[in-house]
Each structure stands twice: as structure tokens, then as C-alpha cells.
Amino acid sequence: ERLNAEVIFSLDSDEAGQSSMFKLVESLKETNLTVRVTNISENGKDLDEIYNLKGEKGVSEFVNNTMTIPEFKVSYKLKRTNLSNYIERSNLIKYVADLAKKEIPNKIERENGN
């Protein structure tokens, strides 16, 4: 059953946090949840640091700047790919193509209520 709720995840912007985020979103791919992920802030600040610097308004702005799971996955892989290396670049292209093949039909099904 589909819930009428959106879940927004925000883990630390360091490597451990982003790696954990990738694993988390992978584990949620079979759920019916609408999940979004916060972008890494411009200066790499985590949510608690943003709150300490900018208060609730800063947190609100940060949380409203989100990505879909596919956008996060592509961003995550892109940041870890050496684009000067042909094999790594080819693997990234294959990953994105495979992700698109899986995500586009799933999104259409969810939007049609199937």
C-alpha cells in the first residue's frame, strides 16, 4: 500500500555518511515510500552545522533542496568515477543506463497507482 508521505534522508556529507546513504537508499528500493535525499551543502556542512550557523531557516532551505534516489545514485557514482579512465567512464555509463531502465518503468507504475 502506498503511503501519502515523503521521507527525506540527510546523512553526513563525509565519505562514511554518503556511503551509508547509498546503502540505505539501495535497501529501500523495493518499498513504496517516496524517498528523497538532501544534497550536500555548498561548503560540505552537515545538518547540525547548518542549524548552528543559520537556524531553522537554514535547515528548511537545506531540506527543501533534495534529489530523487536515482539522482543521488548517479551523483554518488559520478563523484567516485575517474572520468579520464575509459573503463571507469564506460562502467558509469552502463550503470546510468541500467538505472534508467529500472527506474523509469517503476516511476510510471507508481504514478499510475499500479
C-alpha positions in Angstrom: 0.0 0.0 0.0 1.3 3.5 -0.9 1.7 6.0 1.9 1.0 9.7 1.3 4.2 10.7 2.8 7.6 11.8 1.6 10.7 10.7 3.6 13.8 12.9 3.3 17.1 11.5 4.4 20.1 13.6 5.3 23.3 11.9 6.5 26.7 13.4 7.0 28.4 14.8 3.8 31.7 12.9 4.5 32.5 9.7 2.8 31.1 7.5 5.5 27.8 9.4 5.5 27.4 9.3 1.8 28.4 5.6 1.6 25.8 4.8 4.3 23.2 6.9 2.4 23.9 4.9 -0.8 23.4 1.6 1.1 20.3 3.0 2.8 18.6 4.0 -0.5 19.5 0.7 -2.0 17.8 -1.1 0.8 14.6 1.0 0.2 14.3 0.4 -3.5 11.5 -2.3 -3.1 9.4 -0.2 -0.8 6.5 2.1 -1.9 7.9 5.0 0.0 8.6 8.3 -1.7 12.1 9.0 -0.7 14.3 12.0 -1.4 17.9 12.7 -0.3 19.4 16.1 0.7 22.1 17.5 -1.5 25.5 18.1 0.1 25.6 21.7 1.1 27.9 24.1 -0.8 30.5 24.1 1.9 30.1 20.5 2.9 28.3 21.3 6.2 26.1 18.7 7.8 22.6 19.4 9.0 23.6 20.1 12.6 26.3 22.5 11.5 23.7 24.3 9.2 21.3 24.6 12.2 24.1 26.1 14.4 25.0 28.6 11.7 21.7 29.5 10.1 19.0 28.2 12.5 15.6 26.8 11.4 15.5 28.8 8.2 18.8 27.4 7.0 17.7 23.9 7.8 14.4 24.4 6.0 16.3 25.7 2.9 18.7 22.7 3.1 15.9 20.1 3.4 14.0 21.7 0.5 17.0 21.2 -1.7 16.7 17.5 -2.4 17.3 14.8 -5.0 15.4 11.7 -6.0 17.0 8.4 -5.3 18.2 8.0 -9.0 19.6 11.5 -9.0 21.5 10.7 -5.8 22.8 7.4 -7.1 24.1 9.0 -10.3 25.7 11.8 -8.3 27.3 9.4 -5.9 28.8 7.2 -8.7 29.9 10.2 -10.7 31.9 11.7 -7.8 33.7 8.3 -7.4 34.5 7.8 -11.1 37.7 8.8 -12.7 36.3 10.3 -16.0 39.7 10.3 -17.5 39.7 6.5 -17.3 37.9 4.9 -20.2 36.9 1.7 -18.3 35.5 3.7 -15.3 33.7 6.1 -17.6 32.2 3.1 -19.5 31.1 1.5 -16.3 29.4 4.7 -15.2 27.5 5.0 -18.5 26.4 1.4 -18.1 25.3 2.0 -14.5 23.3 5.0 -15.5 21.7 3.2 -18.4 20.7 0.2 -16.3 19.4 2.6 -13.6 17.2 4.4 -16.1 15.8 1.1 -17.4 14.8 0.1 -13.9 13.6 3.5 -12.6 11.6 4.9 -15.5 9.1 1.9 -15.6 8.9 1.9 -11.8 8.1 5.6 -11.7 5.4 5.2 -14.3 3.8 2.3 -12.4 3.9 4.3 -9.1 2.3 7.4 -10.8 -0.4 5.2 -12.3 -1.2 3.6 -9.0 -0.1 0.1 -10.1 
